């Protein structure tokens, strides 16, 4: 008698980092006064996913990378996430990854992972998800977000789609996602691009006309490749980095004298580290005051690398012909900072 054909085992790896999605409050009606990062990722998933027959469809793997409020995100946590992603990507049974994260810095973590993992071939989709209400809330949004992220990770149509953020039924590409609201459950936007997908009546739909549909079809200015060398990141170098380049963001505003630049240039960290880069969050098209520009030029003369950005939420910065600083083509200030850190790190 012919034996039964063994069903191929499918795994989804869940990484927990903390955040509101794992937060608890003593009052289920209080969605403001809670402590983030108290519920483990395995407990979150067991509660959200495995109450019915779903548990038989795939094998979950759980790893608790951190348990923090994401406002306290550290480079070491990014390194640990990257290390474990690399490890599990070698397992042919892994269909996808789901990362639970706080909303405050999820766009930075997503962007870092997007840049760091582009060199990996055949990488399963990485879906980050989050919540605006703690797990203890009577109407917590985390469970549905976790179910949606898991659905995406398991969907063959989304396999190898790069790094995505799933929240409130909307799927954002890591390159575009920004948190723009502090209270709405749908707290994120991809503008001036469009989300790459969304759940419509429970069905996951991919938007073909989006600026970004996967990690390798994203339209990027040539200078991002030619000048920044972001596609040549060494995972080994990222994992071994102990001291990351010191890069700050400087905001432009009325009567900015540039004094903060001089303060930064005059400071040295306890380990002897000095300022390596500045991202300007300029006004409008990335402009800065005359006095701030002069101060930035002083920093530039001392070897500090200056990149431009705009504090306008949906700006796509373009450099004027007489500009003296590098134009980073519309990345938000926090993402431009991550890109500059990686650029400086690879130049060592």
Secondary structure, DSSP 8 states (H G I E B T S, - for coil): ----------EEEEEEEESGGG-B-SSTT-SSS-BSS-S-HHHHHHHHHTTSSGGGTSEEEEEEEEEE-GGG--HHHHHHHHHHHHHHHT-TTEEEEEEE--SSSHHHHHHHHHHHHTTSTT--EEEEE--SS-TTSTT-SHHHHHHHHHHHHH-GGGTT--EEEEETTEEEETTT-EE--SS-SS-EE-TTS--SEEEETTEEEE-TTSS-SSTTT----HHHHHTT-GGG--HHHHHH-SS---EEEEE--TT--SHHHHHHHT---TTS----EEEEEEBTTTB--HHHHHHHHHHHHTT-EEEEEESSTT------TT--SEE-TT--HHHHHHHHHHHHHHH-
